[in-house]
Amino acid sequence: MAKTKATGTTRLGRDSLPKYLGVKLFEGQKVKPGQIIIRQRGTKFLPGKNVKRGKDDTLYALKEGLVFFRTKRKKSFDNSQRVVKVVGVK
């Protein structure tokens, strides 16, 4: 039995597949129910009107309409505030 593999093989050949994250539909575009608007890790964008968040933080539409984005101040439990981006469907 050889201790190492044959020449020509590499130990660096393992690479993960891309996750294709990001905004899929932009403001003013039409959306159908169940259509993905944003794929994200964590809650960079929060769901607004007629939008739900999936278990992997994906935002998808609940109703047919047009996508809109807005910013809003969100208050935490310790009274600190942060500006959040909210996605909704009109």
Residue pairs with C-beta under 8 A, 6 or more apart in sequence:
19 39
19 41
20 39
21 39
21 40
21 41
22 38
22 39
22 40
23 37
23 38
24 36
24 37
24 38
24 39
25 31
25 35
25 36
25 37
25 67
26 67
27 67
27 68
27 69
28 66
28 67
28 68
29 66
29 67
30 64
30 65
30 66
31 37
31 61
31 64
31 65
31 66
31 67
31 89
32 61
32 64
33 61
33 62
33 63
33 64
34 60
34 61
35 60
35 61
36 58
36 59
36 60
37 51
37 59
37 60
37 61
37 67
37 87
37 89
38 45
38 58
38 59
38 87
39 56
39 58
40 57
40 58
40 59
41 56
41 57
42 57
43 53
43 57
44 85
45 59
45 69
45 85
45 86
45 87
46 53
46 74
46 84
46 85
46 86
46 87
47 53
47 59
47 86
47 87
47 88
48 68
48 70
48 86
48 87
48 88
48 89
49 88
49 89
49 90
50 61
50 62
50 63
50 65
50 88
50 89
50 90
51 59
51 60
51 61
51 62
51 87
51 88
51 89
52 59
52 60
52 62
53 59
54 60
59 87
61 67
61 89
62 89
63 89
64 89
65 89
65 90
66 89
66 90
67 87
67 88
67 89
68 87
68 88
68 89
68 90
69 85
69 86
69 87
69 88
70 85
70 86
70 88
71 83
71 84
71 85
71 86
72 83
72 84
72 86
73 81
73 82
73 83
73 84
74 81
74 82
74 83
74 84
75 81
76 82
